[in-house]
């Protein structure tokens, strides 16, 4: 029986990454690429598309007494 392993491109540098234990930072190829991506989110360089008029309502969902 042949087992296929999923391979994806690293979101930061596009190197091929196998979804195995050999790549502990998957889907990133390294801790460096993972950190670069996180920095992009922290600097608001990445956005998730959506309706800007929608409220996230997270503050209204707090239980009483908070």
The first five atom37 places (N, CA, C, CB, O) and aatype in JSON, in Angstrom:
{
  "aatype": [20, 20, 20, 20, 20, 20, 20, 20, 20, 20, 20, 20, 20, 20, 20, 20, 20, 20, 20, 20, 20, 20, 20, 20, 20, 20, 20, 20, 20, 20, 20, 20, 20, 20, 20, 20, 20, 20, 20, 20, 20, 20, 20, 20, 20, 20, 20, 20, 20, 20, 20, 20, 20, 20, 20, 20, 20, 20, 20, 20, 20, 20, 20, 20, 20, 20],
  "atom_mask": [
    [1, 1, 1, 1, 1],
    [1, 1, 1, 1, 1],
    [1, 1, 1, 1, 1],
    [1, 1, 1, 1, 1],
    [1, 1, 1, 1, 1],
    [1, 1, 1, 1, 1],
    [1, 1, 1, 1, 1],
    [1, 1, 1, 1, 1],
    [1, 1, 1, 1, 1],
    [1, 1, 1, 1, 1],
    [1, 1, 1, 1, 1],
    [1, 1, 1, 1, 1],
    [1, 1, 1, 1, 1],
    [1, 1, 1, 1, 1],
    [1, 1, 1, 1, 1],
    [1, 1, 1, 1, 1],
    [1, 1, 1, 1, 1],
    [1, 1, 1, 1, 1],
    [1, 1, 1, 1, 1],
    [1, 1, 1, 1, 1],
    [1, 1, 1, 1, 1],
    [1, 1, 1, 1, 1],
    [1, 1, 1, 1, 1],
    [1, 1, 1, 1, 1],
    [1, 1, 1, 1, 1],
    [1, 1, 1, 1, 1],
    [1, 1, 1, 1, 1],
    [1, 1, 1, 1, 1],
    [1, 1, 1, 1, 1],
    [1, 1, 1, 1, 1],
    [1, 1, 1, 1, 1],
    [1, 1, 1, 1, 1],
    [1, 1, 1, 1, 1],
    [1, 1, 1, 1, 1],
    [1, 1, 1, 1, 1],
    [1, 1, 1, 1, 1],
    [1, 1, 1, 1, 1],
    [1, 1, 1, 1, 1],
    [1, 1, 1, 1, 1],
    [1, 1, 1, 1, 1],
    [1, 1, 1, 1, 1],
    [1, 1, 1, 1, 1],
    [1, 1, 1, 1, 1],
    [1, 1, 1, 1, 1],
    [1, 1, 1, 1, 1],
    [1, 1, 1, 1, 1],
    [1, 1, 1, 1, 1],
    [1, 1, 1, 1, 1],
    [1, 1, 1, 1, 1],
    [1, 1, 1, 1, 1],
    [1, 1, 1, 1, 1],
    [1, 1, 1, 1, 1],
    [1, 1, 1, 1, 1],
    [1, 1, 1, 1, 1],
    [1, 1, 1, 1, 1],
    [1, 1, 1, 1, 1],
    [1, 1, 1, 1, 1],
    [1, 1, 1, 1, 1],
    [1, 1, 1, 1, 1],
    [1, 1, 1, 1, 1],
    [1, 1, 1, 1, 1],
    [1, 1, 1, 1, 1],
    [1, 1, 1, 1, 1],
    [1, 1, 1, 1, 1],
    [1, 1, 1, 1, 1],
    [1, 1, 1, 1, 1]
  ],
  "atom_positions": [
    [[0.84, -1.18, 0.0], [0.0, 0.0, 0.0], [0.89, 1.25, 0.0], [-0.96, -0.01, 1.22], [1.86, 1.33, 0.75]],
    [[0.55, 2.2, -0.83], [1.29, 3.45, -0.93], [0.58, 4.53, -0.13], [1.45, 3.88, -2.41], [-0.62, 4.74, -0.26]],
    [[1.35, 5.23, 0.71], [0.8, 6.32, 1.5], [1.3, 7.62, 0.89], [1.2, 6.19, 3.02], [2.51, 7.81, 0.73]],
    [[0.38, 8.52, 0.57], [0.75, 9.82, 0.02], [0.84, 10.83, 1.15], [-0.26, 10.28, -1.05], [0.03, 10.81, 2.08]],
    [[1.82, 11.72, 1.07], [2.0, 12.77, 2.06], [1.66, 14.11, 1.41], [3.45, 12.76, 2.62], [2.14, 14.42, 0.33]],
    [[0.83, 14.88, 2.09], [0.45, 16.19, 1.59], [1.64, 17.13, 1.63], [-0.72, 16.77, 2.41], [2.35, 17.19, 2.63]],
    [[1.87, 17.84, 0.56], [2.92, 18.84, 0.49], [2.29, 20.18, 0.13], [4.02, 18.43, -0.55], [1.42, 20.25, -0.73]],
    [[2.73, 21.23, 0.8], [2.23, 22.59, 0.54], [3.42, 23.53, 0.4], [1.28, 23.07, 1.68], [4.55, 23.18, 0.76]],
    [[3.17, 24.7, -0.13], [4.22, 25.72, -0.21], [4.21, 26.54, 1.07], [4.02, 26.64, -1.45], [3.14, 26.89, 1.57]],
    [[5.37, 26.85, 1.59], [5.48, 27.72, 2.76], [4.85, 29.06, 2.39], [6.98, 27.9, 3.21], [5.2, 29.64, 1.36]],
    [[3.94, 29.58, 3.22], [3.28, 30.86, 2.9], [4.25, 32.05, 2.8], [2.24, 31.16, 3.94], [3.92, 33.06, 2.18]],
    [[5.43, 31.93, 3.4], [6.37, 33.04, 3.41], [7.37, 32.98, 2.26], [7.12, 33.07, 4.72], [7.56, 33.96, 1.55]],
    [[8.02, 31.8, 2.06], [9.09, 31.72, 1.07], [8.8, 30.78, -0.1], [10.35, 31.27, 1.74], [9.59, 30.7, -1.04]],
    [[7.69, 30.07, -0.04], [7.25, 29.16, -1.1], [8.04, 27.86, -1.22], [7.29, 29.86, -2.39], [7.88, 27.15, -2.21]],
    [[8.9, 27.54, -0.25], [9.57, 26.24, -0.26], [8.53, 25.16, -0.03], [10.69, 26.17, 0.82], [7.5, 25.4, 0.61]],
    [[8.79, 23.96, -0.56], [7.87, 22.85, -0.36], [7.99, 22.32, 1.07], [8.15, 21.72, -1.38], [9.09, 22.09, 1.57]],
    [[6.84, 22.14, 1.72], [6.79, 21.66, 3.1], [5.91, 20.42, 3.12], [6.23, 22.77, 4.08], [4.77, 20.44, 2.66]],
    [[6.45, 19.33, 3.65], [5.65, 18.12, 3.81], [4.92, 18.19, 5.13], [6.54, 16.84, 3.74], [5.47, 18.66, 6.13]],
    [[3.7, 17.75, 5.15], [2.91, 17.78, 6.38], [3.23, 16.54, 7.22], [1.38, 17.84, 6.06], [2.4, 15.66, 7.43]],
    [[4.48, 16.51, 7.7], [4.97, 15.41, 8.52], [5.69, 15.99, 9.74], [5.93, 14.48, 7.7], [5.86, 17.2, 9.86]],
    [[6.1, 15.1, 10.64], [6.82, 15.54, 11.83], [8.2, 16.11, 11.51], [6.97, 14.39, 12.8], [8.81, 16.75, 12.37]],
    [[8.69, 15.89, 10.3], [9.97, 16.48, 9.89], [9.91, 18.0, 9.83], [10.39, 15.92, 8.54], [10.94, 18.67, 9.89]],
    [[8.7, 18.53, 9.7], [8.5, 19.97, 9.59], [7.63, 20.44, 10.76], [7.84, 20.34, 8.22], [6.41, 20.58, 10.61]],
    [[8.23, 20.67, 11.92], [7.44, 21.02, 13.11], [6.75, 22.38, 13.02], [8.33, 21.0, 14.32], [5.85, 22.65, 13.82]],
    [[7.13, 23.23, 12.08], [6.53, 24.56, 11.97], [5.52, 24.62, 10.82], [7.62, 25.61, 11.76], [5.11, 25.71, 10.41]],
    [[5.11, 23.44, 10.32], [4.19, 23.39, 9.18], [2.95, 24.23, 9.43], [3.8, 21.95, 8.88], [2.46, 24.21, 10.56]],
    [[2.42, 24.93, 8.5], [2.74, 24.91, 7.08], [3.95, 25.75, 6.7], [1.56, 25.37, 6.3], [4.24, 25.92, 5.52]],
    [[4.66, 26.28, 7.68], [5.88, 27.04, 7.4], [7.07, 26.09, 7.37], [6.1, 28.15, 8.47], [7.04, 25.03, 8.0]],
    [[8.12, 26.47, 6.63], [9.28, 25.6, 6.53], [10.21, 25.76, 7.73], [10.04, 25.88, 5.24], [11.02, 24.88, 8.0]],
    [[10.1, 26.88, 8.44], [11.01, 27.13, 9.56], [10.37, 28.1, 10.56], [12.35, 27.7, 9.05], [9.34, 28.72, 10.29]],
    [[11.0, 28.2, 11.71], [10.55, 29.15, 12.73], [10.7, 30.58, 12.2], [11.34, 28.98, 14.05], [9.88, 31.45, 12.51]],
    [[11.73, 30.83, 11.41], [11.96, 32.15, 10.84], [10.78, 32.57, 9.97], [13.27, 32.17, 10.01], [10.26, 33.68, 10.11]],
    [[10.34, 31.68, 9.07], [9.21, 32.01, 8.19], [7.93, 32.2, 9.0], [9.02, 30.91, 7.13], [7.12, 33.07, 8.68]],
    [[7.74, 31.39, 10.03], [6.56, 31.53, 10.89], [6.57, 32.89, 11.59], [6.52, 30.4, 11.94], [5.53, 33.55, 11.68]],
    [[7.73, 33.31, 12.07], [7.87, 34.6, 12.76], [7.65, 35.77, 11.81], [9.25, 34.71, 13.41], [7.02, 36.77, 12.18]],
    [[8.16, 35.66, 10.6], [7.94, 36.71, 9.59], [6.45, 36.87, 9.32], [8.7, 36.38, 8.28], [5.96, 38.0, 9.24]],
    [[5.74, 35.76, 9.16], [4.3, 35.81, 8.9], [3.56, 36.43, 10.09], [3.76, 34.4, 8.61], [2.68, 37.27, 9.9]],
    [[3.9, 36.01, 11.29], [3.26, 36.57, 12.49], [3.49, 38.08, 12.56], [3.79, 35.89, 13.76], [2.58, 38.83, 12.9]],
    [[4.7, 38.52, 12.24], [4.99, 39.95, 12.24], [4.13, 40.72, 11.25], [6.45, 40.19, 11.92], [3.72, 41.84, 11.51]],
    [[3.86, 40.1, 10.11], [2.97, 40.72, 9.12], [1.57, 40.92, 9.65], [2.92, 39.89, 7.85], [0.94, 41.96, 9.41]],
    [[1.05, 39.91, 10.38], [-0.28, 40.05, 10.99], [-0.25, 41.13, 12.08], [-0.76, 38.69, 11.58], [-1.17, 41.94, 12.18]],
    [[0.8, 41.13, 12.9], [0.9, 42.11, 13.99], [0.98, 43.54, 13.46], [2.12, 41.81, 14.86], [0.48, 44.47, 14.08]],
    [[1.62, 43.7, 12.3], [1.75, 45.03, 11.69], [0.55, 45.37, 10.81], [3.03, 45.09, 10.86], [0.54, 46.4, 10.13]],
    [[-0.46, 44.5, 10.82], [-1.69, 44.68, 10.03], [-1.42, 44.77, 8.54], [-2.42, 45.93, 10.49], [-2.08, 45.52, 7.82]],
    [[-0.42, 44.0, 8.06], [-0.14, 43.92, 6.63], [-1.04, 42.89, 5.95], [1.33, 43.58, 6.4], [-1.19, 42.92, 4.73]],
    [[-1.62, 41.99, 6.72], [-2.53, 40.96, 6.2], [-3.94, 41.3, 6.65], [-2.11, 39.53, 6.68], [-4.15, 41.76, 7.78]],
    [[-4.91, 41.07, 5.78], [-6.3, 41.33, 6.11], [-7.16, 40.15, 5.71], [-6.8, 42.62, 5.43], [-6.85, 39.45, 4.75]],
    [[-8.23, 39.94, 6.43], [-9.23, 38.94, 6.06], [-10.4, 39.71, 5.5], [-9.65, 38.04, 7.28], [-10.95, 40.6, 6.16]],
    [[-10.79, 39.37, 4.29], [-11.89, 40.07, 3.62], [-13.17, 39.93, 4.42], [-12.1, 39.53, 2.2], [-13.43, 38.89, 5.03]],
    [[-13.96, 40.97, 4.42], [-15.24, 40.93, 5.11], [-15.95, 42.25, 4.97], [-15.05, 40.59, 6.57], [-15.42, 43.22, 4.43]],
    [[-17.16, 42.28, 5.47], [-17.98, 43.48, 5.43], [-17.56, 44.39, 6.58], [-19.5, 43.13, 5.51], [-17.68, 44.02, 7.75]],
    [[-17.06, 45.58, 6.26], [-16.58, 46.49, 7.29], [-17.71, 47.03, 8.17], [-15.85, 47.64, 6.66], [-17.45, 47.53, 9.26]],
    [[-18.94, 46.93, 7.71], [-20.05, 47.45, 8.5], [-20.49, 46.46, 9.58], [-21.22, 47.79, 7.61], [-21.22, 46.83, 10.5]],
    [[-20.04, 45.2, 9.47], [-20.4, 44.21, 10.48], [-19.67, 44.51, 11.78], [-20.07, 42.78, 9.99], [-18.48, 44.84, 11.77]],
    [[-20.36, 44.4, 12.88], [-19.73, 44.56, 14.18], [-19.31, 43.18, 14.66], [-20.68, 45.24, 15.21], [-20.0, 42.2, 14.4]],
    [[-18.17, 43.11, 15.35], [-17.74, 41.81, 15.84], [-18.52, 41.39, 17.09], [-16.25, 41.82, 16.13], [-18.54, 40.21, 17.43]],
    [[-19.15, 42.35, 17.77], [-19.99, 42.1, 18.93], [-19.3, 41.36, 20.07], [-21.18, 41.32, 18.51], [-19.97, 40.87, 20.98]],
    [[-17.99, 41.25, 20.04], [-17.34, 40.48, 21.1], [-17.52, 41.13, 22.46], [-15.86, 40.31, 20.8], [-17.65, 40.43, 23.46]],
    [[-17.54, 42.44, 22.53], [-17.67, 43.09, 23.82], [-19.09, 42.97, 24.37], [-17.27, 44.56, 23.71], [-19.29, 43.01, 25.58]],
    [[-20.07, 42.82, 23.48], [-21.46, 42.68, 23.95], [-21.74, 41.27, 24.45], [-22.43, 43.04, 22.82], [-22.76, 41.06, 25.12]],
    [[-20.88, 40.31, 24.14], [-21.1, 38.92, 24.54], [-20.55, 38.6, 25.93], [-20.47, 38.0, 23.53], [-20.64, 37.46, 26.38]],
    [[-20.0, 39.59, 26.61], [-19.44, 39.34, 27.94], [-20.55, 39.01, 28.93], [-18.63, 40.56, 28.42], [-21.62, 39.62, 28.9]],
    [[-20.29, 38.05, 29.82], [-21.27, 37.74, 30.85], [-21.45, 38.91, 31.82], [-20.84, 36.48, 31.62], [-20.57, 39.77, 31.93]],
    [[-22.56, 38.95, 32.49], [-22.83, 40.02, 33.46], [-21.75, 40.05, 34.53], [-24.22, 39.82, 34.11], [-21.24, 39.01, 34.94]],
    [[-21.39, 41.24, 34.97], [-20.44, 41.39, 36.06], [-19.0, 41.59, 35.59], [-20.5, 40.2, 36.95], [-18.1, 41.71, 36.41]],
    [[-18.78, 41.63, 34.28], [-17.41, 41.85, 33.78], [-17.23, 43.27, 33.36], [-17.09, 40.92, 32.63], [-16.15, 43.65, 32.92]]
  ]
}
